[in-house]
Amino acid sequence: MNPIWNHIIIQSILRKRKHQSEPEYSSYDEAKGINDVIVTFQQRLKDTVLIICGILSAGFGLKGFLLPSNFIDGGATGISLLVSELSSFPLPLLLVLVNIPFILMGFKLISRSFAIRTILAIIGLAIATATIPYPIVTHDKLLIAVFGGFFLGTGIGLSVRGGAVLDGTEVLAIFISRRLKVTIGDVILIVNLIIFSAAAYLLSIETALYAILTYLSASKTVDFIIEGLEEYTGVTIISMKSEEIRQMIINELEHGVTIYKGRRGFGKHGEPLNNVDILFTVITRLEVRKLSSEIEKIDSDAFVITQSIKDTHGGMIKKRTIKD
């Protein structure tokens, strides 16, 4: 094996066995170390690709839509665009300077690796806006606000998926929320209200209104990218016929089921409060009607709770056509 890779694997093993003074390890430890290195490499490669795609998308939103029409957005990017519009200061440099305080906060509040990825991502965005000749797509103000926000939000969302941020406003929101006991959403809203008010006063009310539209488009796109491309539904089922329902979910819907042990707290017909198996499964939105119908056939008195789940990882989620 290559000496460099051998060293990396040994270090991976020893990091998990810090309590041992001697670097002695078995063949199982070596295999586990190899697996850890492979998983880490794959994750870092995925993060890098996501961040690069995020940089390119955000740069396209800025240079292809917002900058040619002197539009602004919310957050740190909005501050950079506003200052650039009011002065001759170059936007790429402002993107870095405005975000530096937020990066330092991220170093203290989150982690060093997060801060490093973030500064590299922001520098990458600055380089992209300075060097890549993005085409100007349209001069229609409504399209600029909507699609400029869309591409900018896509870039921010992809970067967050990759473990970095292109806009440090959320880091500031986390910092303030811990000090003043307010929600992160409230802090972001207040910051953006200040930015939009400044835009209305320094530029024009029309520009501020389009900036709000751009921000709404960007924020909804960020939510869409971060929280998942497909919304799932978690279903909790409490029934005395839980075994039949479990078999139906496994055989008919081909989904996995988690079983919790519970005890009935209310017997509407005076029956004893017996133990009961509580079923939990995650299905796609298209399967909700099918599941409800099958449960009704088995136990019309079953207590069913549904809840929205933005994204899942692993398990037995089937993305397939639903058969009636």
C-alpha positions in Angstrom: 0.0 0.0 0.0 1.2 3.6 -0.7 3.0 4.9 2.4 0.9 8.1 2.4 -2.4 6.2 2.4 -1.0 3.8 5.1 -0.2 6.7 7.3 -3.6 8.2 6.8 -5.3 4.9 7.7 -3.2 4.5 10.8 -4.0 8.0 12.0 -7.7 7.3 11.4 -7.5 4.2 13.6 -5.5 6.0 16.4 -7.9 8.9 16.5 -10.6 6.5 17.5 -8.4 4.8 20.1 -6.8 7.8 21.9 -6.9 5.9 25.2 -4.2 3.5 23.9 -0.6 4.5 24.2 0.7 1.9 21.7 -0.3 2.0 18.0 -1.3 -1.7 18.0 -4.3 -2.6 15.9 -5.8 -5.7 14.4 -6.8 -6.5 10.8 -10.4 -5.5 11.7 -9.1 -2.1 12.9 -7.2 -1.7 9.6 -10.3 -2.6 7.5 -12.4 -0.2 9.6 -9.7 2.5 9.2 -9.8 2.0 5.4 -13.5 2.3 5.4 -13.4 5.5 7.4 -10.9 7.0 5.1 -13.0 6.1 2.0 -16.2 7.5 3.6 -14.4 10.7 4.6 -12.9 11.1 1.1 -16.3 10.6 -0.5 -18.0 13.0 1.8 -15.4 15.7 1.2 -15.5 15.2 -2.5 -19.3 15.6 -2.4 -19.0 18.7 -0.3 -16.5 20.2 -2.7 -18.7 19.6 -5.7 -21.7 21.0 -4.0 -19.8 24.2 -2.9 -18.4 24.7 -6.4 -21.8 24.3 -8.0 -23.2 26.7 -5.4 -20.5 29.3 -6.3 -21.2 29.0 -10.0 -25.0 29.3 -9.4 -24.7 32.3 -7.1 -22.3 34.0 -9.5 -24.8 33.5 -12.3 -27.6 35.0 -10.2 -25.4 38.0 -9.4 -23.8 38.8 -12.7 -26.5 37.4 -15.0 -29.4 39.1 -13.3 -28.9 41.4 -10.3 -25.8 43.4 -11.1 -26.7 44.6 -14.6 -29.9 46.1 -13.3 -28.5 47.4 -10.0 -30.8 45.1 -7.9 -29.9 44.0 -4.4 -30.8 41.1 -2.1 -31.0 40.6 1.6 -28.3 39.5 4.1 -24.6 40.0 3.7 -24.8 39.8 -0.1 -27.4 42.6 0.0 -25.1 44.7 2.1 -22.3 44.1 -0.4 -24.6 45.0 -3.4 -25.9 48.1 -1.7 -22.4 49.4 -0.8 -21.2 48.6 -4.3 -24.1 50.5 -5.8 -23.5 53.6 -3.7 -19.7 53.6 -4.2 -17.1 52.5 -6.7 -15.9 49.7 -4.4 -15.7 46.4 -6.4 -18.3 43.8 -5.4 -15.9 40.8 -5.3 -13.8 42.5 -2.6 -16.9 43.6 -0.7 -18.3 40.1 -0.7 -15.2 39.0 1.2 -14.8 42.0 3.5 -18.5 42.1 4.6 -18.5 38.4 5.5 -15.2 38.4 7.4 -16.9 39.2 10.8 -19.4 36.4 10.2 -16.7 33.9 9.4 -14.9 34.7 12.7 -18.2 34.2 14.5 -18.6 30.9 12.7 -15.2 29.8 13.8 -16.2 30.4 17.5 -19.8 29.2 17.3 -19.6 26.3 14.9 -16.2 24.9 14.0 -12.9 25.6 12.4 -13.6 23.4 9.4 -16.9 25.3 8.8 -15.0 28.6 8.9 -12.3 27.4 6.5 -14.9 26.0 4.0 -16.9 29.2 4.3 -13.9 31.6 3.6 -12.9 29.4 0.7 -16.4 29.4 -0.7 -16.8 33.2 -0.4 -13.4 33.8 -2.0 -14.5 31.4 -4.8 -17.7 33.4 -5.3 -15.6 36.7 -5.4 -13.3 35.2 -8.0 -16.3 33.9 -10.0 -18.0 37.3 -10.1 -14.7 39.0 -11.0 -13.6 36.6 -13.8 -16.4 34.5 -15.3 -18.2 36.3 -18.2 -21.7 35.3 -17.3 -24.3 36.4 -20.0 -26.9 39.0 -19.2 -30.1 37.0 -19.5 -32.9 39.5 -19.4 -33.8 43.2 -18.7 -37.3 42.5 -17.5 -37.3 43.6 -13.8 -39.7 41.0 -12.6 -37.8 38.2 -14.2 -34.5 39.6 -12.8 -35.9 39.7 -9.3 -37.4 36.2 -9.4 -34.7 34.3 -11.3 -31.8 36.3 -9.8 -33.1 35.3 -6.4 -33.6 31.7 -7.6 -30.1 31.2 -8.8 -28.6 33.1 -5.8 -30.7 31.0 -3.4 -29.7 27.8 -5.2 -26.1 28.7 -4.8 -26.5 29.4 -1.1 -28.5 26.2 -0.5 -25.9 24.0 -2.3 -23.1 25.6 -0.3 -24.9 24.9 3.0 -25.4 21.3 1.8 -21.6 21.2 1.3 -21.0 22.5 4.9 -20.3 26.2 4.1 -22.2 29.4 3.6 -22.0 32.1 1.0 -23.9 34.6 3.1 -22.9 35.0 6.8 -26.2 36.5 8.0 -27.4 33.2 9.6 -24.2 33.0 11.6 -24.9 36.4 12.9 -28.5 35.3 13.7 -27.2 32.4 15.7 -24.9 34.6 17.6 -27.5 37.2 18.5 -30.2 34.6 19.2 -28.0 33.1 21.9 -27.4 36.5 23.5 -30.9 37.9 23.4 -33.0 34.8 23.5 -34.8 35.5 20.2 -35.3 33.2 17.3 -32.9 33.0 14.4 -35.7 33.8 12.0 -36.6 37.0 13.9 -32.9 38.2 13.7 -32.7 37.5 10.0 -36.0 39.4 9.4 -34.8 42.4 11.4 -31.5 42.5 9.5 -33.2 42.4 6.2 -35.8 45.0 7.2 -32.9 47.3 7.9 -31.2 46.6 4.6 -34.4 47.1 2.6 -35.2 50.3 4.5 -31.8 51.6 3.6 -32.3 50.6 0.0 -35.6 52.5 -0.1 -34.0 55.6 1.4 -30.7 55.6 -0.5 -31.8 54.2 -3.8 -35.6 54.1 -4.4 -38.7 52.5 -3.1 -39.1 50.6 -6.3 -35.6 49.1 -5.9 -36.4 48.1 -2.3 -39.6 46.4 -3.4 -37.8 44.4 -6.1 -35.1 43.6 -3.5 -37.8 42.1 -1.2 -39.1 40.0 -4.1 -35.5 38.8 -4.8 -35.0 38.0 -1.2 -38.3 36.0 -1.0 -37.3 34.0 -4.1 -33.9 33.3 -2.8 -35.0 32.3 0.7 -37.7 29.9 -0.6 -35.1 28.4 -3.0 -32.7 27.9 -0.1 -35.4 26.2 2.0 -36.2 24.0 -1.0 -32.5 23.0 -1.5 -31.6 22.5 2.1 -34.7 20.7 3.4 -35.0 18.3 0.5 -36.1 17.9 -3.1 -39.0 15.7 -2.1 -41.1 16.1 1.0 -41.9 13.0 2.9 -44.7 12.2 5.4 -44.1 10.4 8.7 -47.0 8.3 9.8 -47.6 7.1 13.3 -50.3 4.4 13.7 -51.8 3.2 17.0 -54.0 0.2 16.5 -54.9 -3.1 18.3 -54.4 -4.7 14.8 -50.8 -3.4 14.5 -49.4 -6.7 13.2 -51.8 -6.8 10.3 -51.0 -3.1 9.5 -47.3 -3.8 9.7 -47.5 -6.7 7.3 -49.5 -4.5 4.9 -46.9 -1.7 5.0 -44.1 -4.1 4.3 -45.8 -6.2 1.7 -48.1 -3.8 -0.1 -46.2 -0.5 0.2 -42.7 -2.1 0.5 -41.6 0.3 3.2 -39.8 -0.3 6.5 -41.6 0.1 9.8 -40.3 1.0 13.3 -42.2 -0.4 16.2 -42.5 1.4 19.5 -43.8 -0.2 22.7 -46.6 1.8 24.2 -49.6 1.6 26.5 -53.1 2.8 25.7 -54.1 5.7 27.8 -57.8 5.8 27.0 -60.4 3.1 26.3 -63.5 4.6 24.9 -65.5 1.4 25.2 -64.3 0.6 28.7 -61.7 -2.0 27.6 -58.6 -2.4 29.8 -55.6 -0.2 29.1 -53.4 -2.8 27.5 -50.0 -2.6 26.0 -49.9 -1.8 22.2 -47.4 -1.7 19.4 -47.0 1.8 17.9 -46.0 1.8 14.2 -44.0 4.5 12.5 -43.2 4.6 8.8 -42.1 7.2 6.3 -43.7 7.4 2.9 -43.9 9.8 0.0 -46.7 12.3 -0.3 -48.1 10.2 -3.2 -48.5 7.2 -1.0 -50.6 8.9 1.8 -53.9 8.1 0.2 -53.0 4.5 -0.4 -51.8 3.9 3.1 -54.9 5.6 4.6 -57.2 3.4 2.5 -55.4 0.2 3.5 -55.5 1.1 7.2 -59.2 1.8 7.0 -59.8 -1.7 5.6 -57.9 -3.3 8.4 -59.0 -1.1 11.4 -61.4 1.8 11.0 -60.7 2.8 14.6 -56.9 3.1 14.2 -55.5 6.4 15.4 -53.3 7.8 12.6 -51.0 10.8 12.9 -49.2 12.3 9.9 -46.4 14.8 10.0 -44.2 16.6 7.4 -40.6 15.3 6.9 -38.4 17.4 4.7 -35.7 14.9 3.9 -34.5 11.4 4.8 -31.4 9.3 4.6 -31.2 5.5 4.4 -34.0 3.2 5.3 -36.5 1.8 2.8 -38.0 4.8 1.1 -39.3 3.8 -2.3 -39.5 6.4 -5.1 -41.8 4.5 -7.4 -45.2 4.8 -9.2 -48.0 4.1 -6.8 -50.3 1.3 -7.8 -53.9 1.3 -6.7 
